[in-house]
Amino acid sequence: MVMKIDFKDRKGNNYEIGGSVGEGGACHVKLAVRDDGEELAIKYLKNKNLKNKIWEKGLKEEYNISQIFSKVGKFPSHIIHIYDFLNLGDRNGLLMPYMRRGNLNEKMKESEEYRLSDKKKIAKQITLGIMPLHNNSIVHRDIKPANILFDEKDDIKITDFGLAHNPSFFEWVFKLPAKELFKKIVSKKPKKTLGGTITYMSPQALSGRQPDKKDDVYSTSVLFYELFTGKKLFNIYYNRNSPASEQKSYRRELEKRIENEGINNEEKNNLKKAGLESNTFNCLIAGMRYRKKDRPDMRDLCRVL
């Protein structure tokens, strides 16, 4: 059922909610047309998540993180600006720019048409978007293609900070051993959701350890592998309704990743074929290493792009 609401922002501007412009696991994103014709976007929780206090808190955290940057002067160029936190009656919503050019998932489907320089520009902007977060001790925790949006100039904005600075999301994880965590991940109807997108999460995040900036470095490096090679590092489509045999296969792949030191030779060869300079290649390889201390900082990744 489509929710149709007219609302006002804190400045008294009137808005009308239009069609869908995006959707995640927890939220809808709809077009919000201001009374002067300006098109923005509004993000709000799906009906099934209205009573979920963690998701509600995550929505508020997105706004709070945006406010951190709003108060320090110039807003970072490559982070989505949340304009307002609104009461929509039975739920709250976030008012933000309407990103007309889609997300990186969609762009990578056209990756064969992209030059290496275009891909490096995208990668550079992603690192420039994450660095202000890390400089303010914020870990994004869910870096993935769907959370990289493009504006009308084809510049990127990082979005979806619902897991950032939200330790309550992880309290249940820290108490679980790895095997129990895997059971939770692959259960058909899990009662809990792991903080992040599994195929982009670091081994430590998969093991339920305390997240830090090096987890973002790992996720970003995995994303860059996909961007530059056109291949997913872990090419498994996971559906919690899939047959048990497929779920076991997925679990084995995750367990191997926990134990594996970095990426294998075939994956390295895929990255070499992308035509990257040696320092860029070596830095991306280091970004996907198992031990956090062996990974570069986000600033190092930015420097070689």
C-alpha positions in Angstrom: 0.0 0.0 0.0 1.4 3.4 -1.1 1.6 6.0 1.7 0.4 9.4 0.6 1.1 12.2 3.0 1.3 16.0 2.7 3.7 17.5 5.2 5.6 20.6 6.2 9.2 21.1 7.1 10.4 23.2 10.0 10.6 26.2 7.8 6.9 25.9 6.9 7.4 24.7 3.3 4.6 22.3 2.1 5.5 19.0 0.4 3.6 16.3 -1.4 5.0 12.8 -1.5 5.3 11.3 -5.0 6.5 8.0 -6.4 9.3 5.7 -5.2 12.9 6.7 -6.0 14.6 4.0 -4.0 14.1 1.3 -1.4 16.2 -0.5 1.2 15.7 -3.3 3.6 14.2 -1.1 6.3 13.0 2.1 4.5 11.2 3.5 1.5 12.6 6.5 -0.3 10.0 8.7 -2.1 10.0 11.8 -4.2 9.0 14.9 -2.1 7.8 17.8 -4.2 8.0 21.2 -2.4 5.2 23.8 -3.1 7.7 25.8 -5.2 8.3 22.8 -7.4 11.7 21.8 -6.0 12.1 18.0 -6.0 13.7 16.4 -2.9 13.5 12.9 -1.4 12.1 11.6 1.8 13.1 8.4 3.6 10.9 6.7 6.1 10.5 3.3 7.7 8.4 0.6 6.1 5.3 -0.5 7.9 6.9 -3.8 9.1 9.6 -1.8 10.9 7.5 0.8 12.6 7.8 -0.9 16.0 11.5 -1.7 15.6 13.3 0.7 18.0 16.7 -0.1 16.5 15.7 1.0 13.0 14.0 4.1 14.4 17.1 5.0 16.3 19.1 4.4 13.2 17.0 6.9 11.3 17.6 9.5 14.0 21.3 8.8 13.9 21.5 9.5 10.2 20.1 13.0 11.0 22.4 13.5 14.0 25.5 12.6 11.9 24.5 15.1 9.2 24.0 17.7 11.9 27.6 17.2 13.1 28.9 18.4 9.7 26.2 21.1 9.4 27.6 22.7 12.5 31.3 22.7 11.6 31.1 25.0 8.5 31.3 23.7 4.9 29.3 20.4 4.5 31.5 17.6 3.0 31.0 17.4 -0.8 30.6 13.7 -0.9 28.2 13.0 2.0 24.4 13.2 1.6 23.0 16.2 3.4 20.0 15.4 5.6 18.0 18.6 5.7 15.4 17.8 8.3 14.0 15.1 10.6 10.3 15.2 10.2 7.2 13.8 12.0 4.9 12.3 9.4 2.2 11.2 11.8 2.7 7.5 12.5 6.4 7.6 11.6 9.4 9.9 11.2 11.2 10.7 8.0 14.4 12.2 6.7 14.3 15.0 4.1 17.3 14.9 1.7 18.4 15.8 -1.9 16.8 13.8 -4.7 19.8 12.0 -6.4 18.6 11.7 -9.9 21.4 9.6 -11.4 20.9 6.5 -9.3 23.4 4.5 -7.3 26.7 2.7 -8.0 25.0 -0.7 -8.3 23.2 0.6 -11.4 26.4 2.4 -12.7 28.5 -0.8 -12.5 26.1 -2.5 -14.8 27.4 0.0 -17.4 31.0 -0.5 -16.2 32.3 -1.8 -19.5 31.5 1.6 -21.0 33.5 3.4 -18.3 37.1 4.3 -18.8 39.6 3.6 -16.1 39.9 7.3 -15.3 36.1 7.4 -14.7 36.3 4.5 -12.3 39.2 6.1 -10.5 37.2 9.4 -10.2 34.4 7.5 -8.5 36.7 5.6 -6.2 38.5 8.9 -5.3 35.3 10.6 -4.4 34.2 7.6 -2.3 37.4 7.9 -0.2 36.9 11.7 0.0 33.4 11.0 1.4 34.5 8.5 4.0 37.5 10.5 5.3 35.5 13.2 7.0 33.5 10.5 8.8 36.7 8.8 10.1 38.2 12.2 11.0 35.2 12.6 13.3 35.5 9.1 14.7 32.5 7.8 12.8 32.5 4.4 11.2 30.0 4.0 8.4 29.7 0.2 8.7 27.7 -0.4 5.5 29.9 0.7 2.6 28.4 -0.9 -0.5 27.4 0.1 -4.1 23.8 0.8 -3.2 24.8 3.4 -0.7 26.8 5.4 -3.2 24.5 7.8 -5.0 25.1 10.1 -8.0 23.9 13.7 -8.4 23.0 15.5 -11.7 26.8 16.2 -12.2 27.7 12.6 -11.8 29.4 13.3 -8.5 28.9 10.8 -5.7 27.3 11.2 -2.3 27.6 8.6 0.4 24.3 7.8 2.1 22.6 5.5 4.7 24.2 6.2 8.1 21.7 4.1 10.0 24.3 1.7 11.4 27.0 4.4 12.0 27.4 5.4 15.7 24.7 2.9 16.7 26.3 0.5 19.1 22.9 -0.9 20.3 22.8 -2.6 16.9 25.8 -4.7 17.8 25.2 -5.5 21.5 23.7 -8.9 20.7 26.5 -9.6 18.3 29.4 -9.2 20.7 28.1 -12.0 22.9 27.9 -14.6 20.2 30.7 -16.9 19.1 31.4 -17.1 15.3 29.6 -20.4 14.7 26.4 -19.1 16.5 26.7 -15.9 14.5 26.7 -17.8 11.2 23.6 -19.7 12.3 21.9 -16.3 12.9 23.0 -15.0 9.5 21.7 -18.0 7.5 18.6 -18.7 9.4 15.4 -18.5 7.3 13.7 -16.1 9.6 16.4 -14.4 11.7 15.1 -12.3 14.6 18.2 -10.1 14.5 20.0 -8.4 11.6 23.8 -8.2 11.4 25.0 -4.7 11.2 26.1 -4.3 7.5 25.9 -6.1 4.2 27.5 -9.5 4.5 29.4 -9.7 1.2 31.1 -6.4 1.9 31.9 -6.9 5.6 35.3 -7.5 7.0 36.2 -10.9 8.6 36.2 -9.1 12.0 32.8 -7.6 11.5 31.5 -11.0 10.4 32.9 -12.4 13.6 31.0 -9.8 15.7 34.0 -7.8 16.9 33.9 -4.1 17.7 33.7 -2.2 14.5 36.4 0.4 13.6 37.7 2.4 10.7 39.6 -0.5 9.2 36.3 -2.3 8.7 35.3 0.5 6.4 38.7 0.2 4.6 38.0 -3.5 4.0 34.4 -2.8 2.7 35.7 0.0 0.5 38.5 -2.2 -1.0 36.0 -4.9 -1.8 33.7 -2.4 -3.4 36.7 -1.1 -5.5 37.6 -4.6 -6.6 34.1 -4.9 -8.0 34.2 -1.4 -9.6 37.6 -2.0 -11.3 37.1 -5.6 -12.3 33.4 -5.8 -13.0 33.3 -8.9 -10.8 32.0 -9.4 -7.3 34.7 -10.6 -4.9 32.1 -13.0 -3.3 29.9 -13.8 -6.2 27.1 -15.5 -4.3 23.5 -14.3 -4.3 22.2 -14.9 -0.8 18.5 -15.3 -0.2 17.4 -16.4 3.3 14.6 -18.3 1.6 17.0 -20.3 -0.6 17.4 -24.1 -0.3 19.4 -25.4 2.7 22.2 -26.6 0.3 22.7 -23.1 -1.0 22.8 -21.7 2.5 25.4 -24.2 3.5 27.5 -23.2 0.5 27.2 -19.5 1.5 28.2 -20.3 5.1 31.3 -22.2 3.9 32.3 -19.3 1.7 32.0 -16.9 4.7 34.0 -19.3 7.0 36.7 -19.6 4.3 36.9 -15.8 4.2 37.3 -15.6 8.0 40.3 -18.0 7.7 41.7 -16.7 4.4 44.6 -14.2 4.5 43.5 -11.6 1.9 42.4 -12.5 -1.6 43.5 -15.4 -3.8 45.7 -15.4 -6.9 42.8 -15.5 -9.4 41.3 -12.5 -7.8 44.6 -10.7 -7.8 45.0 -11.4 -11.5 41.5 -10.0 -12.1 42.6 -6.8 -10.5 45.9 -6.7 -12.4 43.9 -6.8 -15.7 42.1 -3.7 -14.7 45.2 -1.7 -15.6 45.8 0.0 -12.2 49.2 1.5 -11.3 51.3 -0.7 -9.1 50.9 1.5 -6.0 47.1 1.5 -6.4 47.0 -2.3 -7.0 49.1 -2.9 -3.9 47.1 -0.6 -1.7 43.8 -2.3 -2.7 45.3 -5.7 -2.0 46.4 -4.5 1.4 42.9 -3.1 2.0 41.5 -6.7 1.8 44.0 -8.3 4.1 42.7 -10.3 7.0 44.5 -8.5 9.8 43.4 -5.0 10.5 46.9 -3.8 11.2 48.0 -4.8 7.7 45.3 -2.6 6.0 46.0 1.0 5.0 44.1 4.0 6.2 41.4 5.5 4.1 43.7 8.4 3.5 46.3 6.0 2.0 43.6 4.6 -0.4 42.7 8.2 -1.4 46.3 9.1 -2.1 46.9 6.3 -4.6 43.8 7.0 -6.7 
